[in-house]
Amino acid sequence: MESDKREIKIVACVRTFNEHDHIEKFINAYQFADVILVADGGSTDDTVAIAESMPKTIVRNYGVKVECKNGIWRNPDGPHLQFLYDWALEEGADWIISQDCDQRPNKYLKERARDIFTNSNKDFIMATQIYLWGQDKYFPDLSRHGTTWQQGLWAWRANINLRVINKMPHFEFSFDGLKSIDLEQSGRDEHILPPCCYMHYGWETMEKTIDHVEYYKNSGLIPGMLFPTKFGGKPETLESWMIE
């Protein structure tokens, strides 16, 4: 007798803008998903061409831009993300994964992903987030608080209709698009701990880090933006489970 249990549909979402260095790695990391949605904000490099050539991937243009200080134009964070989440619902998602292009699940999170989604009785999946410095070190003060590993929202059930409130350069989550919610105080979250984690490759080289800091300062989005070594603590060598 055939089982009545339907296979869940996992949709991974990412927004992009000139992500040549990350897009192929991101899509490869999420091949356990059923569909990967890329909302490109007007890349002038080969981001779109790479994404369109890869399995399970659909690309749409997101053309909205807002002007920041010093003539810097940017895709507005909240609406860009909401565009993706609405699209994921169109695709019939059961679970929505949302990551930036420089965030990728490690080996253990990829291996366990389908079991996590199939067996969870919660609405939100919070996963350990590791902030890398270069390729072989990480910032302990950002990645953990004492012995407790830092958690970040990784995925949620599509049917709860999670919304985004735009507050550039950041955003907040909401159920009605008006009132923000604290996911970790909802009682509806499941925490995934090491050895499962996702890796945040935000500061891969000194050159990119300097460009990143200057961008947020010059655009006025984060006027007091600091170099990561000023607030991330002394970098430590990656632990054995922090592998892709």
MIDOSE-1310 file (N, C-alpha, C; in nm, 2 decimals, decimal comma, always signed):
residues 244
mesd	+0,08/-0,12/+0,00/+0,00/+0,00/+0,00/+0,09/+0,12/+0,00; +0,06/+0,22/-0,09/+0,14/+0,34/-0,10/+0,12/+0,43/+0,02; +0,22/+0,50/+0,06/+0,21/+0,60/+0,17/+0,14/+0,72/+0,12; +0,06/+0,78/+0,21/-0,01/+0,90/+0,18/+0,07/+1,02/+0,21
krei	+0,19/+1,00/+0,27/+0,27/+1,11/+0,31/+0,34/+1,18/+0,19; +0,31/+1,31/+0,16/+0,37/+1,38/+0,05/+0,51/+1,42/+0,07; +0,59/+1,41/-0,03/+0,73/+1,46/-0,01/+0,73/+1,61/+0,00; +0,80/+1,67/+0,10/+0,80/+1,81/+0,12/+0,88/+1,88/+0,01
kiva	+0,84/+2,00/-0,02/+0,91/+2,08/-0,12/+0,99/+2,19/-0,05; +1,12/+2,19/-0,07/+1,22/+2,29/-0,01/+1,26/+2,39/-0,12; +1,24/+2,51/-0,09/+1,28/+2,62/-0,18/+1,38/+2,71/-0,11; +1,50/+2,72/-0,17/+1,61/+2,80/-0,12/+1,61/+2,94/-0,20
cvrt	+1,62/+3,05/-0,13/+1,61/+3,18/-0,19/+1,74/+3,26/-0,17; +1,78/+3,34/-0,27/+1,90/+3,42/-0,25/+1,88/+3,55/-0,34; +1,92/+3,66/-0,28/+1,92/+3,78/-0,36/+2,07/+3,81/-0,41; +2,09/+3,86/-0,52/+2,22/+3,87/-0,57/+2,25/+4,01/-0,64
fneh	+2,37/+4,05/-0,63/+2,42/+4,17/-0,71/+2,57/+4,16/-0,72; +2,61/+4,13/-0,84/+2,76/+4,11/-0,87/+2,82/+4,00/-0,77; +2,77/+3,88/-0,78/+2,81/+3,78/-0,69/+2,89/+3,67/-0,76; +2,98/+3,71/-0,85/+3,06/+3,62/-0,93/+3,14/+3,52/-0,83
dhie	+3,19/+3,57/-0,72/+3,27/+3,49/-0,64/+3,19/+3,39/-0,55; +3,06/+3,41/-0,54/+2,98/+3,32/-0,45/+2,87/+3,24/-0,51; +2,82/+3,29/-0,63/+2,69/+3,23/-0,67/+2,70/+3,08/-0,70; +2,81/+3,04/-0,77/+2,82/+2,89/-0,80/+2,83/+2,81/-0,68
kfin	+2,91/+2,85/-0,58/+2,93/+2,78/-0,45/+2,80/+2,78/-0,38; +2,72/+2,88/-0,38/+2,59/+2,89/-0,31/+2,50/+2,78/-0,37; +2,48/+2,79/-0,50/+2,39/+2,70/-0,57/+2,43/+2,55/-0,55; +2,56/+2,52/-0,56/+2,61/+2,39/-0,53/+2,58/+2,34/-0,39
ayqf	+2,59/+2,43/-0,30/+2,56/+2,40/-0,16/+2,42/+2,37/-0,13; +2,33/+2,42/-0,21/+2,18/+2,40/-0,19/+2,12/+2,30/-0,29; +2,20/+2,21/-0,34/+2,14/+2,11/-0,43/+2,05/+2,01/-0,36; +2,05/+2,01/-0,23/+1,95/+1,93/-0,16/+1,81/+1,98/-0,17
advi	+1,80/+2,11/-0,20/+1,67/+2,18/-0,21/+1,60/+2,13/-0,35; +1,47/+2,16/-0,36/+1,40/+2,12/-0,48/+1,41/+2,23/-0,59; +1,42/+2,35/-0,54/+1,43/+2,47/-0,63/+1,52/+2,57/-0,56; +1,60/+2,64/-0,64/+1,68/+2,76/-0,59/+1,63/+2,88/-0,67
lvad	+1,59/+2,98/-0,60/+1,54/+3,10/-0,66/+1,64/+3,21/-0,64; +1,68/+3,28/-0,75/+1,78/+3,38/-0,75/+1,71/+3,51/-0,80; +1,70/+3,61/-0,71/+1,64/+3,74/-0,75/+1,76/+3,84/-0,77; +1,80/+3,86/-0,89/+1,91/+3,94/-0,92/+1,88/+4,09/-0,93
ggst	+1,96/+4,17/-0,86/+1,93/+4,31/-0,85/+2,00/+4,40/-0,95; +2,03/+4,34/-1,07/+2,09/+4,42/-1,18/+2,24/+4,40/-1,19; +2,29/+4,28/-1,17/+2,43/+4,25/-1,18/+2,49/+4,29/-1,31; +2,61/+4,34/-1,31/+2,68/+4,38/-1,43/+2,80/+4,28/-1,46
ddtv	+2,81/+4,18/-1,37/+2,91/+4,07/-1,40/+2,84/+3,95/-1,45; +2,90/+3,83/-1,44/+2,84/+3,71/-1,49/+2,75/+3,63/-1,39; +2,71/+3,70/-1,29/+2,62/+3,63/-1,19/+2,51/+3,56/-1,25; +2,43/+3,63/-1,33/+2,31/+3,57/-1,39/+2,34/+3,46/-1,48
aiae	+2,44/+3,47/-1,57/+2,48/+3,36/-1,66/+2,52/+3,24/-1,58; +2,59/+3,25/-1,48/+2,63/+3,14/-1,40/+2,51/+3,07/-1,34; +2,43/+3,15/-1,27/+2,31/+3,09/-1,21/+2,22/+3,02/-1,31; +2,20/+3,08/-1,42/+2,11/+3,02/-1,52/+2,16/+2,89/-1,58
smpk	+2,29/+2,87/-1,57/+2,35/+2,75/-1,62/+2,35/+2,63/-1,52; +2,30/+2,65/-1,40/+2,31/+2,55/-1,30/+2,18/+2,48/-1,27; +2,19/+2,36/-1,22/+2,07/+2,28/-1,19/+1,97/+2,34/-1,09; +1,85/+2,31/-1,11/+1,74/+2,35/-1,01/+1,72/+2,50/-0,99
tivr	+1,78/+2,58/-1,07/+1,79/+2,72/-1,04/+1,70/+2,80/-1,14; +1,63/+2,90/-1,09/+1,55/+2,99/-1,16/+1,59/+3,13/-1,13; +1,61/+3,22/-1,23/+1,65/+3,35/-1,20/+1,54/+3,45/-1,25; +1,52/+3,55/-1,17/+1,43/+3,66/-1,20/+1,50/+3,79/-1,17
nygv	+1,47/+3,89/-1,25/+1,53/+4,03/-1,23/+1,45/+4,10/-1,12; +1,52/+4,16/-1,03/+1,45/+4,25/-0,93/+1,51/+4,39/-0,96; +1,44/+4,48/-1,02/+1,50/+4,60/-1,07/+1,48/+4,72/-0,99; +1,42/+4,71/-0,87/+1,39/+4,83/-0,78/+1,53/+4,87/-0,72
kvec	+1,55/+5,00/-0,73/+1,67/+5,06/-0,66/+1,63/+5,19/-0,58; +1,70/+5,21/-0,47/+1,68/+5,33/-0,40/+1,82/+5,40/-0,39; +1,81/+5,54/-0,38/+1,94/+5,61/-0,38/+1,98/+5,64/-0,23; +2,10/+5,60/-0,20/+2,16/+5,63/-0,07/+2,25/+5,76/-0,09
kngi	+2,33/+5,79/+0,02/+2,42/+5,90/+0,01/+2,52/+5,89/-0,10; +2,58/+6,00/-0,14/+2,69/+6,00/-0,23/+2,66/+5,93/-0,37; +2,53/+5,93/-0,41/+2,49/+5,88/-0,53/+2,50/+5,73/-0,54; +2,50/+5,66/-0,43/+2,51/+5,51/-0,43/+2,37/+5,46/-0,44
wrnp	+2,34/+5,37/-0,54/+2,21/+5,31/-0,55/+2,22/+5,17/-0,50; +2,11/+5,12/-0,45/+2,10/+4,99/-0,38/+1,96/+4,93/-0,40; +1,95/+4,80/-0,41/+1,82/+4,73/-0,40/+1,78/+4,74/-0,25; +1,66/+4,78/-0,23/+1,61/+4,79/-0,09/+1,59/+4,65/-0,03
dgph	+1,66/+4,63/+0,09/+1,67/+4,50/+0,14/+1,53/+4,43/+0,17; +1,44/+4,49/+0,24/+1,32/+4,43/+0,27/+1,23/+4,39/+0,15; +1,20/+4,49/+0,06/+1,13/+4,45/-0,06/+1,19/+4,34/-0,15; +1,32/+4,35/-0,16/+1,40/+4,25/-0,23/+1,37/+4,11/-0,18
lqfl	+1,38/+4,10/-0,04/+1,36/+3,97/+0,02/+1,21/+3,93/+0,01; +1,12/+4,02/+0,02/+0,98/+3,99/+0,01/+0,94/+3,94/-0,13; +1,01/+4,00/-0,23/+0,99/+3,95/-0,37/+1,02/+3,80/-0,37; +1,13/+3,76/-0,31/+1,17/+3,62/-0,31/+1,08/+3,53/-0,24
ydwa	+1,03/+3,58/-0,12/+0,94/+3,50/-0,04/+0,81/+3,48/-0,10; +0,76/+3,58/-0,17/+0,63/+3,57/-0,25/+0,65/+3,47/-0,36; +0,76/+3,48/-0,42/+0,80/+3,39/-0,54/+0,80/+3,24/-0,49; +0,86/+3,22/-0,37/+0,87/+3,09/-0,32/+0,73/+3,03/-0,29
leeg	+0,64/+3,11/-0,25/+0,50/+3,06/-0,23/+0,44/+3,03/-0,37; +0,47/+3,11/-0,47/+0,42/+3,07/-0,60/+0,47/+2,94/-0,65; +0,59/+2,90/-0,61/+0,65/+2,78/-0,64/+0,60/+2,66/-0,56; +0,51/+2,68/-0,47/+0,46/+2,58/-0,39/+0,54/+2,52/-0,28
adwi	+0,63/+2,61/-0,22/+0,72/+2,57/-0,12/+0,64/+2,52/+0,01; +0,70/+2,42/+0,07/+0,66/+2,38/+0,21/+0,75/+2,44/+0,31; +0,88/+2,45/+0,28/+0,98/+2,52/+0,36/+1,05/+2,61/+0,27; +1,08/+2,73/+0,33/+1,16/+2,84/+0,26/+1,29/+2,86/+0,34
isqd	+1,40/+2,84/+0,26/+1,53/+2,88/+0,32/+1,57/+3,01/+0,26; +1,62/+3,10/+0,35/+1,67/+3,23/+0,30/+1,81/+3,26/+0,35; +1,90/+3,28/+0,26/+2,04/+3,31/+0,29/+2,09/+3,42/+0,20; +2,19/+3,49/+0,25/+2,27/+3,58/+0,16/+2,36/+3,49/+0,08
cdqr	+2,41/+3,55/-0,03/+2,49/+3,47/-0,12/+2,63/+3,42/-0,06; +2,67/+3,49/+0,04/+2,80/+3,46/+0,11/+2,78/+3,37/+0,23; +2,66/+3,31/+0,24/+2,63/+3,22/+0,35/+2,60/+3,08/+0,29; +2,66/+2,98/+0,35/+2,64/+2,84/+0,29/+2,64/+2,74/+0,41
pnky	+2,55/+2,64/+0,39/+2,55/+2,53/+0,49/+2,67/+2,45/+0,49; +2,71/+2,40/+0,61/+2,83/+2,31/+0,62/+2,79/+2,17/+0,58; +2,88/+2,08/+0,58/+2,86/+1,94/+0,54/+2,75/+1,88/+0,62; +2,75/+1,90/+0,75/+2,66/+1,83/+0,84/+2,51/+1,89/+0,82
lker	+2,50/+2,02/+0,80/+2,37/+2,07/+0,78/+2,31/+2,03/+0,65; +2,39/+2,02/+0,55/+2,34/+1,97/+0,42/+2,29/+1,83/+0,43; +2,37/+1,74/+0,50/+2,34/+1,60/+0,51/+2,21/+1,58/+0,59; +2,18/+1,67/+0,69/+2,07/+1,65/+0,78/+1,94/+1,73/+0,73
ardi	+1,96/+1,82/+0,63/+1,86/+1,91/+0,60/+1,72/+1,85/+0,58; +1,71/+1,75/+0,50/+1,57/+1,70/+0,47/+1,51/+1,63/+0,59; +1,59/+1,56/+0,67/+1,54/+1,50/+0,79/+1,49/+1,61/+0,89; +1,57/+1,72/+0,90/+1,52/+1,83/+0,98/+1,39/+1,88/+0,95
ftns	+1,37/+1,91/+0,82/+1,24/+1,96/+0,77/+1,13/+1,86/+0,78; +1,16/+1,74/+0,75/+1,05/+1,63/+0,76/+1,01/+1,61/+0,90; +1,10/+1,62/+1,00/+1,06/+1,57/+1,13/+1,03/+1,69/+1,23; +1,06/+1,81/+1,19/+1,04/+1,92/+1,28/+0,89/+1,95/+1,31
nkdf	+0,86/+1,98/+1,43/+0,72/+2,02/+1,47/+0,71/+2,17/+1,50; +0,82/+2,24/+1,46/+0,82/+2,39/+1,48/+0,80/+2,46/+1,35; +0,79/+2,59/+1,36/+0,77/+2,68/+1,24/+0,90/+2,74/+1,19; +0,99/+2,76/+1,27/+1,12/+2,83/+1,24/+1,24/+2,74/+1,27
imat	+1,33/+2,73/+1,18/+1,46/+2,66/+1,20/+1,57/+2,76/+1,22; +1,63/+2,77/+1,34/+1,74/+2,85/+1,37/+1,86/+2,76/+1,37; +1,97/+2,80/+1,30/+2,09/+2,72/+1,29/+2,21/+2,80/+1,34; +2,31/+2,73/+1,39/+2,43/+2,80/+1,43/+2,50/+2,87/+1,31
qiyl	+2,54/+2,99/+1,34/+2,60/+3,08/+1,23/+2,75/+3,10/+1,27; +2,84/+3,07/+1,18/+2,98/+3,09/+1,20/+3,03/+3,20/+1,11; +3,09/+3,31/+1,17/+3,14/+3,42/+1,09/+3,29/+3,40/+1,06; +3,32/+3,39/+0,94/+3,46/+3,36/+0,90/+3,54/+3,48/+0,88
wgqd	+3,67/+3,46/+0,90/+3,77/+3,57/+0,87/+3,87/+3,50/+0,77; +3,87/+3,54/+0,65/+3,94/+3,47/+0,55/+3,88/+3,33/+0,52; +3,96/+3,23/+0,50/+3,91/+3,10/+0,46/+3,93/+3,00/+0,58; +4,02/+3,03/+0,67/+4,05/+2,93/+0,77/+4,04/+2,98/+0,92
kyfp	+3,98/+3,09/+0,94/+3,96/+3,14/+1,08/+3,82/+3,19/+1,09; +3,77/+3,21/+1,22/+3,64/+3,26/+1,24/+3,65/+3,36/+1,37; +3,54/+3,44/+1,38/+3,54/+3,53/+1,49/+3,46/+3,47/+1,60; +3,52/+3,44/+1,71/+3,45/+3,37/+1,82/+3,35/+3,46/+1,89
dlsr	+3,38/+3,59/+1,90/+3,29/+3,68/+1,97/+3,16/+3,70/+1,89; +3,16/+3,68/+1,76/+3,04/+3,69/+1,68/+2,97/+3,56/+1,67; +3,04/+3,45/+1,68/+2,99/+3,32/+1,65/+2,93/+3,25/+1,78; +2,97/+3,29/+1,89/+2,92/+3,23/+2,02/+2,92/+3,33/+2,13
hgtt	+2,84/+3,31/+2,23/+2,83/+3,39/+2,35/+2,87/+3,29/+2,46; +2,99/+3,30/+2,51/+3,04/+3,20/+2,61/+3,04/+3,06/+2,54; +2,97/+2,97/+2,60/+2,96/+2,84/+2,54/+2,84/+2,82/+2,45; +2,76/+2,92/+2,43/+2,64/+2,91/+2,35/+2,67/+2,97/+2,21
wqqg	+2,64/+2,88/+2,11/+2,66/+2,92/+1,97/+2,55/+3,02/+1,92; +2,60/+3,12/+1,85/+2,51/+3,22/+1,79/+2,41/+3,15/+1,69; +2,28/+3,18/+1,70/+2,18/+3,12/+1,61/+2,13/+3,23/+1,51; +2,10/+3,19/+1,39/+2,04/+3,27/+1,29/+1,93/+3,20/+1,22
lwaw	+1,82/+3,28/+1,18/+1,71/+3,22/+1,11/+1,76/+3,16/+0,98; +1,73/+3,03/+0,96/+1,77/+2,96/+0,84/+1,65/+2,93/+0,75; +1,54/+2,89/+0,81/+1,43/+2,85/+0,73/+1,30/+2,85/+0,81; +1,19/+2,85/+0,73/+1,06/+2,85/+0,80/+0,95/+2,78/+0,71
rani	+0,84/+2,74/+0,78/+0,73/+2,68/+0,70/+0,66/+2,79/+0,62; +0,64/+2,76/+0,49/+0,59/+2,86/+0,40/+0,45/+2,90/+0,44; +0,37/+2,81/+0,50/+0,23/+2,84/+0,53/+0,21/+2,94/+0,64; +0,31/+2,98/+0,71/+0,29/+3,08/+0,82/+0,30/+3,22/+0,76
nlrv	+0,33/+3,23/+0,63/+0,33/+3,36/+0,56/+0,41/+3,47/+0,63; +0,54/+3,44/+0,66/+0,63/+3,53/+0,72/+0,65/+3,65/+0,63; +0,65/+3,77/+0,68/+0,67/+3,89/+0,60/+0,79/+3,97/+0,65; +0,83/+4,07/+0,57/+0,95/+4,15/+0,60/+0,91/+4,29/+0,61
inkm	+0,96/+4,36/+0,72/+0,95/+4,50/+0,73/+1,08/+4,57/+0,69; +1,08/+4,66/+0,60/+1,20/+4,72/+0,55/+1,25/+4,83/+0,65; +1,38/+4,81/+0,69/+1,44/+4,91/+0,77/+1,59/+4,91/+0,73; +1,61/+4,97/+0,61/+1,75/+4,97/+0,56/+1,85/+5,03/+0,66
phfe	+1,97/+4,97/+0,67/+2,02/+4,85/+0,59/+1,98/+4,72/+0,64; +1,89/+4,72/+0,74/+1,85/+4,60/+0,80/+1,70/+4,57/+0,77; +1,64/+4,47/+0,83/+1,50/+4,44/+0,81/+1,45/+4,36/+0,93; +1,32/+4,36/+0,95/+1,27/+4,28/+1,06/+1,16/+4,19/+1,01
fsfd	+1,13/+4,08/+1,08/+1,03/+3,99/+1,04/+0,89/+4,02/+1,11; +0,79/+3,98/+1,04/+0,65/+4,02/+1,09/+0,55/+3,91/+1,03; +0,44/+3,90/+1,09/+0,33/+3,82/+1,04/+0,23/+3,91/+0,96; +0,23/+4,04/+0,99/+0,13/+4,12/+0,93/+0,19/+4,23/+0,84
glks	+0,32/+4,24/+0,84/+0,39/+4,34/+0,76/+0,40/+4,47/+0,83; +0,35/+4,48/+0,96/+0,35/+4,60/+1,03/+0,43/+4,59/+1,17; +0,39/+4,49/+1,24/+0,45/+4,47/+1,38/+0,56/+4,37/+1,37; +0,68/+4,40/+1,42/+0,79/+4,31/+1,42/+0,78/+4,20/+1,52
idle	+0,84/+4,09/+1,50/+0,83/+3,98/+1,59/+0,97/+3,93/+1,63; +0,98/+3,88/+1,75/+1,11/+3,82/+1,80/+1,09/+3,66/+1,78; +1,15/+3,61/+1,68/+1,13/+3,47/+1,65/+1,17/+3,38/+1,76; +1,28/+3,42/+1,83/+1,33/+3,33/+1,94/+1,25/+3,34/+2,07
qsgr	+1,16/+3,43/+2,07/+1,07/+3,44/+2,19/+0,93/+3,39/+2,15; +0,92/+3,33/+2,04/+0,78/+3,29/+1,99/+0,75/+3,15/+2,04; +0,85/+3,07/+2,08/+0,82/+2,93/+2,12/+0,80/+2,84/+2,00; +0,82/+2,90/+1,88/+0,79/+2,82/+1,76/+0,92/+2,79/+1,69
dehi	+1,03/+2,80/+1,75/+1,16/+2,78/+1,68/+1,23/+2,66/+1,73; +1,30/+2,59/+1,64/+1,39/+2,48/+1,67/+1,53/+2,52/+1,64; +1,62/+2,49/+1,73/+1,76/+2,53/+1,72/+1,84/+2,41/+1,68; +1,92/+2,43/+1,57/+2,01/+2,33/+1,52/+2,15/+2,37/+1,56
lppc	+2,21/+2,28/+1,63/+2,34/+2,30/+1,70/+2,46/+2,23/+1,63; +2,58/+2,27/+1,66/+2,70/+2,20/+1,60/+2,69/+2,04/+1,62; +2,73/+1,96/+1,52/+2,82/+2,01/+1,41/+2,75/+2,07/+1,30; +2,62/+2,08/+1,30/+2,55/+2,15/+1,19/+2,56/+2,30/+1,21
cymh	+2,59/+2,37/+1,10/+2,59/+2,52/+1,10/+2,59/+2,57/+0,96; +2,58/+2,70/+0,95/+2,60/+2,76/+0,82/+2,72/+2,86/+0,83; +2,79/+2,87/+0,73/+2,92/+2,95/+0,73/+2,89/+3,09/+0,66; +2,94/+3,19/+0,72/+2,92/+3,33/+0,67/+3,05/+3,38/+0,62
ygwe	+3,07/+3,38/+0,49/+3,20/+3,42/+0,43/+3,19/+3,57/+0,40; +3,17/+3,66/+0,50/+3,15/+3,80/+0,47/+3,28/+3,88/+0,46; +3,39/+3,82/+0,51/+3,52/+3,89/+0,51/+3,63/+3,80/+0,46; +3,63/+3,77/+0,33/+3,72/+3,67/+0,27/+3,86/+3,72/+0,25
tmek	+3,88/+3,85/+0,21/+4,01/+3,90/+0,19/+4,01/+4,04/+0,25; +4,13/+4,09/+0,27/+4,15/+4,23/+0,33/+4,09/+4,33/+0,23; +4,11/+4,32/+0,10/+4,06/+4,41/+0,00/+3,91/+4,42/+0,01; +3,84/+4,30/+0,01/+3,70/+4,30/+0,01/+3,64/+4,36/+0,14
tidh	+3,71/+4,33/+0,25/+3,67/+4,38/+0,38/+3,67/+4,53/+0,38; +3,78/+4,59/+0,33/+3,79/+4,74/+0,32/+3,68/+4,80/+0,24; +3,66/+4,74/+0,12/+3,55/+4,78/+0,03/+3,42/+4,78/+0,10; +3,39/+4,67/+0,17/+3,27/+4,65/+0,24/+3,24/+4,76/+0,35
veyy	+3,35/+4,78/+0,43/+3,34/+4,89/+0,53/+3,31/+5,02/+0,47; +3,39/+5,06/+0,37/+3,38/+5,19/+0,30/+3,24/+5,21/+0,24; +3,19/+5,10/+0,18/+3,06/+5,11/+0,11/+2,95/+5,15/+0,21; +2,95/+5,08/+0,33/+2,84/+5,11/+0,43/+2,86/+5,25/+0,49
knsg	+2,99/+5,29/+0,50/+3,01/+5,43/+0,55/+2,97/+5,53/+0,45; +3,02/+5,52/+0,33/+2,99/+5,62/+0,23/+2,85/+5,63/+0,19; +2,78/+5,52/+0,19/+2,63/+5,52/+0,15/+2,54/+5,57/+0,26; +2,60/+5,59/+0,38/+2,52/+5,64/+0,50/+2,44/+5,53/+0,56
lipg	+2,45/+5,41/+0,51/+2,36/+5,30/+0,57/+2,41/+5,26/+0,71; +2,54/+5,26/+0,73/+2,60/+5,24/+0,86/+2,71/+5,33/+0,87; +2,69/+5,46/+0,91/+2,79/+5,56/+0,92/+2,91/+5,52/+1,01; +2,88/+5,45/+1,12/+2,98/+5,41/+1,21/+3,04/+5,27/+1,19
mlfp	+3,03/+5,22/+1,07/+3,07/+5,08/+1,03/+3,22/+5,07/+1,07; +3,25/+4,96/+1,14/+3,38/+4,93/+1,19/+3,44/+4,81/+1,12; +3,57/+4,81/+1,12/+3,65/+4,69/+1,07/+3,61/+4,57/+1,16; +3,59/+4,45/+1,10/+3,54/+4,34/+1,18/+3,63/+4,30/+1,30
tkfg	+3,76/+4,32/+1,29/+3,85/+4,29/+1,40/+3,83/+4,38/+1,52; +3,76/+4,49/+1,50/+3,73/+4,58/+1,61/+3,61/+4,53/+1,70; +3,53/+4,44/+1,65/+3,42/+4,39/+1,73/+3,40/+4,24/+1,73; +3,48/+4,17/+1,64/+3,46/+4,03/+1,63/+3,54/+3,94/+1,72
gkpe	+3,64/+4,01/+1,80/+3,73/+3,93/+1,88/+3,84/+3,88/+1,80; +3,94/+3,82/+1,87/+4,06/+3,77/+1,80/+4,02/+3,64/+1,72; +4,05/+3,64/+1,59/+4,01/+3,53/+1,51/+4,08/+3,40/+1,56; +4,00/+3,29/+1,55/+4,05/+3,16/+1,59/+4,05/+3,06/+1,47
tles	+4,13/+2,96/+1,47/+4,13/+2,86/+1,37/+4,00/+2,78/+1,37; +3,95/+2,76/+1,25/+3,82/+2,68/+1,23/+3,83/+2,55/+1,31; +3,71/+2,51/+1,37/+3,71/+2,38/+1,44/+3,68/+2,28/+1,33; +3,70/+2,15/+1,37/+3,70/+2,04/+1,27/+3,56/+2,03/+1,20
wmie	+3,45/+2,06/+1,27/+3,32/+2,05/+1,21/+3,28/+2,16/+1,12; +3,36/+2,27/+1,12/+3,32/+2,39/+1,04/+3,38/+2,37/+0,90; +3,32/+2,27/+0,83/+3,37/+2,24/+0,69/+3,25/+2,23/+0,60; +3,27/+2,27/+0,47/+3,16/+2,26/+0,38/+3,15/+2,12/+0,32
